[in-house]
Amino acid sequence: MKVLAAMSGGVDSAVAAARAVDAGHDVVGVHLALSRMPGTLRTGSRGCCTIEDSRDAWRACDILGIPYYVWDFSERFKEDVVDDFVAEYAAGRTPNPCMRCNERIKFAALLEKALALGFDAVCTGHYAKVITDADGNPELHRAADWAKDQSYVLGVLTHEQLRHAMFPLAETPSKAEVRAEAERRGLSVANKPDSHDICFIPDGDTRGWLEERIEMSEGEIVGPDGEKLGTHPGANAFTVGQRRGLKLGRPAADGKPRFVLEIRPKENKVVVGPEQLLNIDQMRGIKVSWAGLPIAAVESGDRFDCMVQVRAHGDPEAAVAWMEPSADPEAPAELVVRLTEPMRGVAPGQTMVLYQGTRVLGQATIDSARSLEWDPAAVS
């Protein structure tokens, strides 16, 4: 099989490519250049896809004896990931740029080009597993090492994309084993630290970065009943769950602290209230997609039991989910998830991924997340 190995410059992708070679595939390595100024991205282990990473990927391919190329996806990355990140924050949502990058760059754009060039599959160093059912349809499942499992960030992959996805690290019991294997193979990235944080915000100051790109204007801070409590310098500077920096000047009637419950950029309002209203009972999702074929309950419109995860390394929580027609008759149906126990720290813009056992069912972008104790319509 002709395989295109996506080489990030890290240890996982290098070992994944090596295993694809060992399996007898015709492997070609490619590194994605995602920035026109790559030298500005990495600080220690922050960021990814930099000049340093490109060189590390080239060294790995040289040792493996496979061809190596660099593909410039910087314009696509800016449009589909960076600009989307800014637009989502401007709309009052908290996006996950790594989800968008996996969806639109590392699989949609990369796979599209790979197939056009005659490749059969794209190989990456993600910790996840593709299982084929009795009818030959692919399913996405968690990796053997749940501590490193990355199926959450791959929940955006479609049935067609999974048919051409290869994850050689799926059954690896630990990251330590991957590093040990890289050492045995003589790969210089064996002890390279993992990248983290948002690659296009290398100093980690997301708020400062956004303030340079989103116009801020003074607006109202209101309570859950709509009462004005104070003013803010710009709604987009706040995040759901935030406690500090509200500067309200007077305490709540019960003397307890207030937290940001909701951000309303169109009205330029920040809604604050008691901590218990951060306990989310129900979420509604848009931009719904299914990892492989949807389960029967989705097709029939029935409710189904599942587990829902809202962060890459968060714990899955028990829930009941169903598809429901949107309030806008022209819009697609929405995914509604009712949690068995309330969940904290959920904000619109995050991605919720549904599971049954180890199988990833699909995902949606959270459009609203609310406590059933509070009706947001009370804020006029």
C-alpha positions as a Markdown table, in Angstrom:
| # | Residue | x | y | z |
|---|---|---|---|---|
| 1 | Met | 0.0 | 0.0 | 0.0 |
| 2 | Lys | 1.2 | 3.5 | -0.8 |
| 3 | Val | 1.3 | 5.5 | 2.4 |
| 4 | Leu | 1.9 | 9.2 | 3.1 |
| 5 | Ala | 3.4 | 9.6 | 6.6 |
| 6 | Ala | 2.6 | 13.0 | 8.2 |
| 7 | Met | 5.9 | 13.9 | 9.9 |
| 8 | Ser | 5.4 | 16.5 | 12.6 |
| 9 | Gly | 9.0 | 16.4 | 13.7 |
| 10 | Gly | 8.1 | 14.6 | 17.0 |
| 11 | Val | 8.8 | 11.1 | 18.3 |
| 12 | Asp | 5.3 | 9.8 | 17.7 |
| 13 | Ser | 5.1 | 10.5 | 14.0 |
| 14 | Ala | 8.6 | 9.2 | 13.5 |
| 15 | Val | 7.9 | 5.9 | 15.1 |
| 16 | Ala | 4.6 | 5.6 | 13.3 |
| 17 | Ala | 6.3 | 6.1 | 10.0 |
| 18 | Ala | 8.9 | 3.5 | 11.0 |
| 19 | Arg | 6.3 | 0.9 | 11.8 |
| 20 | Ala | 4.5 | 1.6 | 8.4 |
| 21 | Val | 7.9 | 0.9 | 6.7 |
| 22 | Asp | 8.3 | -2.3 | 8.7 |
| 23 | Ala | 4.8 | -3.4 | 7.7 |
| 24 | Gly | 6.0 | -3.4 | 4.0 |
| 25 | His | 4.2 | -0.3 | 2.8 |
| 26 | Asp | 5.6 | 2.2 | 0.3 |
| 27 | Val | 6.1 | 5.2 | 2.6 |
| 28 | Val | 6.7 | 8.8 | 1.8 |
| 29 | Gly | 7.3 | 11.4 | 4.6 |
| 30 | Val | 5.8 | 14.9 | 4.4 |
| 31 | His | 6.1 | 17.8 | 6.8 |
| 32 | Leu | 3.4 | 20.5 | 6.8 |
| 33 | Ala | 4.7 | 24.1 | 6.9 |
| 34 | Leu | 1.8 | 25.9 | 8.6 |
| 35 | Ser | 3.4 | 29.3 | 9.2 |
| 36 | Arg | 5.1 | 31.9 | 6.9 |
| 37 | Met | 7.2 | 32.8 | 10.0 |
| 38 | Pro | 8.0 | 29.4 | 11.5 |
| 39 | Gly | 11.0 | 30.7 | 13.4 |
| 40 | Thr | 8.6 | 32.6 | 15.7 |
| 41 | Leu | 6.5 | 29.7 | 16.8 |
| 42 | Arg | 8.5 | 27.4 | 19.1 |
| 43 | Thr | 9.6 | 28.4 | 22.6 |
| 44 | Gly | 10.8 | 25.2 | 24.4 |
| 45 | Ser | 8.1 | 22.7 | 23.9 |
| 46 | Arg | 5.5 | 25.3 | 22.9 |
| 47 | Gly | 4.0 | 25.1 | 19.4 |
| 48 | Cys | 4.6 | 22.7 | 16.5 |
| 49 | Cys | 5.4 | 22.5 | 12.8 |
| 50 | Thr | 8.4 | 24.9 | 13.1 |
| 51 | Ile | 11.8 | 25.0 | 11.3 |
| 52 | Glu | 13.2 | 22.9 | 14.1 |
| 53 | Asp | 10.5 | 20.4 | 13.6 |
| 54 | Ser | 11.0 | 20.3 | 9.9 |
| 55 | Arg | 14.7 | 19.5 | 10.3 |
| 56 | Asp | 13.9 | 16.7 | 12.9 |
| 57 | Ala | 11.4 | 15.2 | 10.5 |
| 58 | Trp | 14.0 | 15.2 | 7.7 |
| 59 | Arg | 16.5 | 13.5 | 9.9 |
| 60 | Ala | 14.0 | 10.8 | 10.8 |
| 61 | Cys | 13.1 | 10.2 | 7.2 |
| 62 | Asp | 16.8 | 10.0 | 6.3 |
| 63 | Ile | 17.3 | 7.3 | 8.9 |
| 64 | Leu | 14.2 | 5.4 | 7.7 |
| 65 | Gly | 15.4 | 5.7 | 4.1 |
| 66 | Ile | 12.1 | 7.2 | 2.8 |
| 67 | Pro | 11.6 | 10.2 | 0.6 |
| 68 | Tyr | 10.9 | 13.5 | 2.4 |
| 69 | Tyr | 8.9 | 16.6 | 1.3 |
| 70 | Val | 7.7 | 19.8 | 2.9 |
| 71 | Trp | 4.3 | 21.0 | 1.8 |
| 72 | Asp | 3.3 | 24.6 | 2.3 |
| 73 | Phe | -0.2 | 24.7 | 3.9 |
| 74 | Ser | 0.3 | 28.0 | 5.6 |
| 75 | Glu | -2.4 | 29.9 | 3.8 |
| 76 | Arg | -4.9 | 27.1 | 4.4 |
| 77 | Phe | -3.9 | 27.0 | 8.0 |
| 78 | Lys | -4.4 | 30.7 | 8.4 |
| 79 | Glu | -7.9 | 30.6 | 6.9 |
| 80 | Asp | -9.2 | 27.4 | 8.4 |
| 81 | Val | -7.6 | 27.5 | 11.8 |
| 82 | Val | -6.2 | 30.9 | 12.8 |
| 83 | Asp | -9.0 | 33.0 | 11.3 |
| 84 | Asp | -11.6 | 30.6 | 12.6 |
| 85 | Phe | -10.1 | 30.8 | 16.1 |
| 86 | Val | -10.5 | 34.6 | 16.0 |
| 87 | Ala | -14.0 | 34.5 | 14.6 |
| 88 | Glu | -15.2 | 32.0 | 17.2 |
| 89 | Tyr | -13.9 | 34.2 | 20.1 |
| 90 | Ala | -15.5 | 37.2 | 18.5 |
| 91 | Ala | -18.8 | 35.3 | 18.5 |
| 92 | Gly | -18.4 | 34.6 | 22.3 |
| 93 | Arg | -17.3 | 31.0 | 21.9 |
| 94 | Thr | -14.2 | 29.2 | 23.1 |
| 95 | Pro | -12.8 | 27.1 | 20.2 |
| 96 | Asn | -10.3 | 24.2 | 20.1 |
| 97 | Pro | -7.8 | 25.0 | 17.3 |
| 98 | Cys | -6.3 | 21.5 | 17.4 |
| 99 | Met | -9.7 | 20.0 | 16.5 |
| 100 | Arg | -9.9 | 22.4 | 13.5 |
| 101 | Cys | -6.4 | 21.6 | 12.5 |
| 102 | Asn | -7.0 | 17.9 | 12.5 |
| 103 | Glu | -10.3 | 18.3 | 10.7 |
| 104 | Arg | -9.3 | 20.8 | 8.0 |
| 105 | Ile | -5.6 | 20.5 | 7.6 |
| 106 | Lys | -4.1 | 17.2 | 8.8 |
| 107 | Phe | -6.9 | 15.2 | 7.3 |
| 108 | Ala | -9.2 | 17.1 | 4.9 |
| 109 | Ala | -6.5 | 19.1 | 3.1 |
| 110 | Leu | -3.7 | 16.6 | 3.5 |
| 111 | Leu | -5.8 | 13.6 | 2.6 |
| 112 | Glu | -7.3 | 15.3 | -0.4 |
| 113 | Lys | -3.9 | 16.0 | -1.8 |
| 114 | Ala | -2.6 | 12.5 | -0.9 |
| 115 | Leu | -5.4 | 10.8 | -2.7 |
| 116 | Ala | -5.0 | 13.0 | -5.7 |
| 117 | Leu | -1.3 | 11.9 | -5.9 |
| 118 | Gly | -2.3 | 8.2 | -5.7 |
| 119 | Phe | -1.7 | 7.5 | -2.0 |
| 120 | Asp | -3.9 | 4.9 | -0.3 |
| 121 | Ala | -3.7 | 6.2 | 3.2 |
| 122 | Val | -2.3 | 8.9 | 5.5 |
| 123 | Cys | -0.3 | 7.7 | 8.5 |
| 124 | Thr | 0.0 | 9.8 | 11.6 |
| 125 | Gly | 1.4 | 9.4 | 15.1 |
| 126 | His | -2.0 | 9.8 | 16.9 |
| 127 | Tyr | -2.9 | 7.4 | 19.7 |
| 128 | Ala | -6.2 | 6.1 | 18.3 |
| 129 | Lys | -7.5 | 3.0 | 16.6 |
| 130 | Val | -9.5 | 2.3 | 13.5 |
| 131 | Ile | -11.5 | -1.0 | 13.6 |
| 132 | Thr | -13.4 | -2.4 | 10.6 |
| 133 | Asp | -16.8 | -3.9 | 11.3 |
| 134 | Ala | -18.2 | -7.0 | 9.7 |
| 135 | Asp | -19.5 | -5.0 | 6.7 |
| 136 | Gly | -16.1 | -3.4 | 6.1 |
| 137 | Asn | -17.1 | 0.0 | 7.6 |
| 138 | Pro | -14.4 | 1.8 | 9.7 |
| 139 | Glu | -15.0 | 2.7 | 13.3 |
| 140 | Leu | -12.8 | 5.0 | 15.4 |
| 141 | His | -11.9 | 3.7 | 18.9 |
| 142 | Arg | -9.7 | 4.7 | 21.8 |
| 143 | Ala | -6.1 | 3.7 | 21.8 |
| 144 | Ala | -4.8 | 1.0 | 24.1 |
| 145 | Asp | -3.1 | 3.6 | 26.3 |
| 146 | Trp | -6.0 | 5.7 | 27.6 |
| 147 | Ala | -3.5 | 8.1 | 29.3 |
| 148 | Lys | -2.3 | 9.1 | 25.8 |
| 149 | Asp | -5.5 | 8.4 | 23.9 |
| 150 | Gln | -6.1 | 11.1 | 21.2 |
| 151 | Ser | -9.4 | 9.8 | 19.8 |
| 152 | Tyr | -11.1 | 13.0 | 21.2 |
| 153 | Val | -9.2 | 15.3 | 18.8 |
| 154 | Leu | -9.9 | 12.8 | 15.9 |
| 155 | Gly | -13.7 | 12.8 | 16.6 |
| 156 | Val | -14.2 | 15.2 | 13.6 |
| 157 | Leu | -13.0 | 12.5 | 11.1 |
| 158 | Thr | -15.7 | 11.3 | 8.7 |
| 159 | His | -16.4 | 7.8 | 7.4 |
| 160 | Glu | -14.5 | 8.5 | 4.2 |
| 161 | Gln | -11.5 | 9.9 | 6.0 |
| 162 | Leu | -11.3 | 7.0 | 8.4 |
| 163 | Arg | -11.2 | 4.6 | 5.4 |
| 164 | His | -7.8 | 6.2 | 4.5 |
| 165 | Ala | -6.4 | 6.8 | 8.1 |
| 166 | Met | -3.6 | 4.7 | 9.6 |
| 167 | Phe | -2.6 | 4.9 | 13.2 |
| 168 | Pro | 0.3 | 2.5 | 13.9 |
| 169 | Leu | 0.6 | 3.5 | 17.6 |
| 170 | Ala | -2.9 | 2.3 | 18.3 |
| 171 | Glu | -1.9 | -0.7 | 20.4 |
| 172 | Thr | 1.2 | 0.8 | 22.1 |
| 173 | Pro | 0.8 | 0.5 | 25.8 |
| 174 | Ser | 2.7 | 3.6 | 26.8 |
| 175 | Lys | 4.6 | 6.7 | 25.5 |
| 176 | Ala | 7.7 | 5.4 | 27.2 |
| 177 | Glu | 7.7 | 2.4 | 24.9 |
| 178 | Val | 7.5 | 4.7 | 21.9 |
| 179 | Arg | 10.5 | 6.7 | 23.1 |
| 180 | Ala | 12.4 | 3.5 | 23.8 |
| 181 | Glu | 11.7 | 2.2 | 20.3 |
| 182 | Ala | 12.9 | 5.5 | 18.8 |
| 183 | Glu | 16.1 | 5.2 | 20.8 |
| 184 | Arg | 16.7 | 1.7 | 19.5 |
| 185 | Arg | 16.1 | 2.9 | 15.9 |
| 186 | Gly | 18.6 | 5.7 | 16.3 |
| 187 | Leu | 16.0 | 8.5 | 15.9 |
| 188 | Ser | 17.3 | 11.8 | 17.3 |
| 189 | Val | 13.7 | 12.7 | 18.5 |
| 190 | Ala | 13.6 | 9.9 | 21.0 |
| 191 | Asn | 13.8 | 12.3 | 24.0 |
| 192 | Lys | 12.3 | 15.4 | 22.3 |
| 193 | Pro | 9.6 | 17.0 | 24.6 |
| 194 | Asp | 6.0 | 16.9 | 23.5 |
| 195 | Ser | 4.7 | 20.2 | 22.0 |
| 196 | His | 1.8 | 21.9 | 23.8 |
| 197 | Asp | -0.3 | 25.0 | 23.9 |
| 198 | Ile | -1.6 | 26.9 | 20.8 |
| 199 | Cys | 1.1 | 26.8 | 18.2 |
| 200 | Phe | 0.3 | 30.3 | 16.7 |
| 201 | Ile | 0.4 | 31.9 | 20.2 |
| 202 | Pro | 3.9 | 30.9 | 21.3 |
| 203 | Asp | 4.0 | 33.0 | 24.5 |
| 204 | Gly | 0.7 | 31.5 | 25.7 |
| 205 | Asp | -0.9 | 34.9 | 26.2 |
| 206 | Thr | -4.2 | 34.1 | 24.4 |
| 207 | Arg | -6.0 | 37.1 | 25.8 |
| 208 | Gly | -3.3 | 39.6 | 24.8 |
| 209 | Trp | -3.1 | 38.0 | 21.3 |
| 210 | Leu | -6.9 | 38.3 | 20.8 |
| 211 | Glu | -7.0 | 41.9 | 22.0 |
| 212 | Glu | -4.8 | 42.8 | 19.0 |
| 213 | Arg | -7.3 | 41.2 | 16.6 |
| 214 | Ile | -10.8 | 41.8 | 18.1 |
| 215 | Glu | -12.2 | 45.2 | 18.7 |
| 216 | Met | -13.1 | 45.7 | 22.3 |
| 217 | Ser | -15.7 | 48.1 | 23.6 |
| 218 | Glu | -17.2 | 48.8 | 27.0 |
| 219 | Gly | -20.4 | 47.0 | 27.9 |
| 220 | Glu | -22.6 | 45.8 | 30.8 |
| 221 | Ile | -22.0 | 43.1 | 33.3 |
| 222 | Val | -25.4 | 41.8 | 34.4 |
| 223 | Gly | -26.7 | 39.2 | 36.8 |
| 224 | Pro | -28.7 | 36.1 | 35.9 |
| 225 | Asp | -31.9 | 38.1 | 36.1 |
| 226 | Gly | -30.6 | 40.9 | 33.8 |
| 227 | Glu | -29.8 | 43.4 | 36.6 |
| 228 | Lys | -26.9 | 45.6 | 35.7 |
| 229 | Leu | -24.0 | 45.1 | 38.1 |
| 230 | Gly | -21.1 | 46.9 | 36.5 |
| 231 | Thr | -19.2 | 47.5 | 33.2 |
| 232 | His | -16.5 | 45.7 | 31.4 |
| 233 | Pro | -13.8 | 46.8 | 28.8 |
| 234 | Gly | -14.8 | 44.2 | 26.2 |
| 235 | Ala | -16.9 | 41.0 | 26.4 |
| 236 | Asn | -14.4 | 39.0 | 24.4 |
| 237 | Ala | -11.8 | 39.4 | 27.2 |
| 238 | Phe | -13.8 | 37.1 | 29.5 |
| 239 | Thr | -14.3 | 33.3 | 29.6 |
| 240 | Val | -17.0 | 31.2 | 31.1 |
| 241 | Gly | -16.2 | 30.2 | 34.6 |
| 242 | Gln | -13.9 | 33.2 | 35.2 |
| 243 | Arg | -14.0 | 34.7 | 38.7 |
| 244 | Arg | -11.2 | 37.2 | 38.9 |
| 245 | Gly | -11.1 | 40.6 | 37.1 |
| 246 | Leu | -14.8 | 41.3 | 37.2 |
| 247 | Lys | -14.3 | 44.5 | 39.4 |
| 248 | Leu | -18.0 | 44.8 | 40.3 |
| 249 | Gly | -17.4 | 47.0 | 43.3 |
| 250 | Arg | -20.1 | 45.4 | 45.5 |
| 251 | Pro | -20.6 | 41.8 | 46.6 |
| 252 | Ala | -23.5 | 39.6 | 45.9 |
| 253 | Ala | -26.4 | 39.6 | 48.5 |
| 254 | Asp | -25.1 | 36.4 | 50.0 |
| 255 | Gly | -21.5 | 37.6 | 50.1 |
| 256 | Lys | -20.3 | 34.8 | 47.8 |
| 257 | Pro | -18.2 | 35.3 | 44.7 |
| 258 | Arg | -19.7 | 35.6 | 41.2 |
| 259 | Phe | -18.6 | 33.8 | 38.1 |
| 260 | Val | -19.0 | 34.4 | 34.4 |
| 261 | Leu | -21.9 | 32.3 | 33.3 |
| 262 | Glu | -22.3 | 33.5 | 29.7 |
| 263 | Ile | -20.8 | 35.9 | 27.1 |
| 264 | Arg | -23.1 | 37.7 | 24.7 |
| 265 | Pro | -20.9 | 39.5 | 22.1 |
| 266 | Lys | -23.9 | 40.7 | 20.0 |
| 267 | Glu | -25.2 | 42.6 | 23.0 |
| 268 | Asn | -21.7 | 43.2 | 24.4 |
| 269 | Lys | -22.9 | 41.8 | 27.8 |
| 270 | Val | -21.2 | 39.5 | 30.3 |
| 271 | Val | -23.6 | 37.5 | 32.5 |
| 272 | Val | -22.4 | 36.6 | 36.0 |
| 273 | Gly | -23.9 | 34.6 | 38.8 |
| 274 | Pro | -23.4 | 32.1 | 41.6 |
| 275 | Glu | -21.1 | 29.2 | 41.3 |
| 276 | Gln | -23.8 | 26.6 | 41.2 |
| 277 | Leu | -25.1 | 27.9 | 37.9 |
| 278 | Leu | -21.8 | 26.7 | 36.4 |
| 279 | Asn | -23.0 | 23.2 | 36.9 |
| 280 | Ile | -24.1 | 22.3 | 33.3 |
| 281 | Asp | -27.0 | 19.8 | 32.9 |
| 282 | Gln | -27.6 | 20.1 | 29.1 |
| 283 | Met | -25.6 | 21.0 | 26.0 |
| 284 | Arg | -26.8 | 21.7 | 22.5 |
| 285 | Gly | -24.3 | 21.1 | 19.6 |
| 286 | Ile | -24.1 | 22.4 | 16.0 |
| 287 | Lys | -21.8 | 21.3 | 13.1 |
| 288 | Val | -22.5 | 17.7 | 14.0 |
| 289 | Ser | -20.5 | 14.9 | 12.3 |
| 290 | Trp | -20.2 | 11.2 | 12.8 |
| 291 | Ala | -17.0 | 9.2 | 13.0 |
| 292 | Gly | -17.8 | 6.5 | 10.6 |
| 293 | Leu | -21.5 | 5.5 | 10.0 |
| 294 | Pro | -24.0 | 7.0 | 12.5 |
| 295 | Ile | -25.5 | 4.5 | 14.9 |
| 296 | Ala | -29.1 | 3.4 | 14.3 |
| 297 | Ala | -30.6 | 5.6 | 17.0 |
| 298 | Val | -29.3 | 8.7 | 15.1 |
| 299 | Glu | -31.0 | 7.6 | 11.9 |
| 300 | Ser | -34.3 | 6.9 | 13.7 |
| 301 | Gly | -34.2 | 10.0 | 15.9 |
| 302 | Asp | -34.3 | 7.9 | 19.1 |
| 303 | Arg | -32.5 | 8.8 | 22.3 |
| 304 | Phe | -29.4 | 6.8 | 23.1 |
| 305 | Asp | -27.1 | 6.4 | 26.1 |
| 306 | Cys | -23.5 | 7.5 | 25.7 |
| 307 | Met | -20.5 | 9.0 | 27.3 |
| 308 | Val | -19.5 | 12.6 | 26.5 |
| 309 | Gln | -16.1 | 14.2 | 26.7 |
| 310 | Val | -15.5 | 18.0 | 26.3 |
| 311 | Arg | -11.7 | 18.2 | 26.7 |
| 312 | Ala | -8.9 | 16.3 | 25.1 |
| 313 | His | -7.8 | 14.9 | 28.5 |
| 314 | Gly | -11.1 | 15.3 | 30.3 |
| 315 | Asp | -13.1 | 12.5 | 31.9 |
| 316 | Pro | -16.0 | 11.1 | 29.9 |
| 317 | Glu | -19.4 | 11.6 | 31.6 |
| 318 | Ala | -22.6 | 9.6 | 31.3 |
| 319 | Ala | -25.4 | 11.2 | 29.3 |
| 320 | Val | -28.4 | 10.7 | 27.1 |
| 321 | Ala | -28.3 | 12.2 | 23.6 |
| 322 | Trp | -30.6 | 12.8 | 20.7 |
| 323 | Met | -30.9 | 14.8 | 17.4 |
| 324 | Glu | -33.5 | 17.6 | 17.5 |
| 325 | Pro | -34.6 | 19.9 | 14.7 |
| 326 | Ser | -33.1 | 23.4 | 14.9 |
| 327 | Ala | -35.2 | 26.4 | 15.9 |
| 328 | Asp | -34.2 | 27.8 | 12.5 |
| 329 | Pro | -36.0 | 25.6 | 9.9 |
| 330 | Glu | -33.2 | 26.3 | 7.4 |
| 331 | Ala | -30.5 | 25.0 | 9.7 |
| 332 | Pro | -29.4 | 21.4 | 10.2 |
| 333 | Ala | -30.7 | 19.4 | 13.2 |
| 334 | Glu | -28.8 | 19.9 | 16.5 |
| 335 | Leu | -27.3 | 17.4 | 18.9 |
| 336 | Val | -28.8 | 17.6 | 22.4 |
| 337 | Val | -26.9 | 16.0 | 25.3 |
| 338 | Arg | -28.5 | 15.7 | 28.7 |
| 339 | Leu | -25.9 | 14.8 | 31.4 |
| 340 | Thr | -26.6 | 12.3 | 34.1 |
| 341 | Glu | -24.6 | 14.4 | 36.6 |
| 342 | Pro | -23.8 | 18.1 | 36.2 |
| 343 | Met | -20.5 | 19.0 | 34.6 |
| 344 | Arg | -18.3 | 22.1 | 35.4 |
| 345 | Gly | -16.3 | 24.3 | 33.1 |
| 346 | Val | -18.2 | 23.9 | 29.8 |
| 347 | Ala | -18.3 | 26.8 | 27.4 |
| 348 | Pro | -19.9 | 27.4 | 23.9 |
| 349 | Gly | -17.3 | 26.7 | 21.2 |
| 350 | Gln | -15.8 | 23.7 | 22.9 |
| 351 | Thr | -16.2 | 20.3 | 21.2 |
| 352 | Met | -18.2 | 17.5 | 22.7 |
| 353 | Val | -17.3 | 14.0 | 21.5 |
| 354 | Leu | -19.6 | 11.1 | 22.1 |
| 355 | Tyr | -18.5 | 7.6 | 22.9 |
| 356 | Gln | -20.1 | 4.2 | 23.5 |
| 357 | Gly | -17.5 | 2.0 | 25.2 |
| 358 | Thr | -14.2 | 2.7 | 23.3 |
| 359 | Arg | -16.0 | 3.7 | 20.1 |
| 360 | Val | -16.2 | 7.3 | 19.1 |
| 361 | Leu | -19.7 | 8.0 | 17.7 |
| 362 | Gly | -19.2 | 11.6 | 16.6 |
| 363 | Gln | -18.9 | 15.2 | 17.7 |
| 364 | Ala | -20.4 | 18.6 | 17.7 |
| 365 | Thr | -19.5 | 22.2 | 18.5 |
| 366 | Ile | -21.2 | 23.3 | 21.7 |
| 367 | Asp | -23.6 | 26.1 | 20.8 |
| 368 | Ser | -25.1 | 26.4 | 24.3 |
| 369 | Ala | -24.5 | 24.9 | 27.7 |
| 370 | Arg | -26.8 | 25.6 | 30.6 |
| 371 | Ser | -27.9 | 24.7 | 34.1 |
| 372 | Leu | -31.5 | 23.6 | 34.2 |
| 373 | Glu | -31.8 | 25.8 | 37.3 |
| 374 | Trp | -31.4 | 28.9 | 35.2 |
| 375 | Asp | -33.2 | 30.2 | 32.1 |
| 376 | Pro | -30.9 | 32.4 | 30.1 |
| 377 | Ala | -34.0 | 34.1 | 28.6 |
| 378 | Ala | -34.3 | 35.9 | 31.9 |
| 379 | Val | -31.5 | 38.2 | 30.7 |
| 380 | Ser | -33.1 | 40.7 | 28.4 |
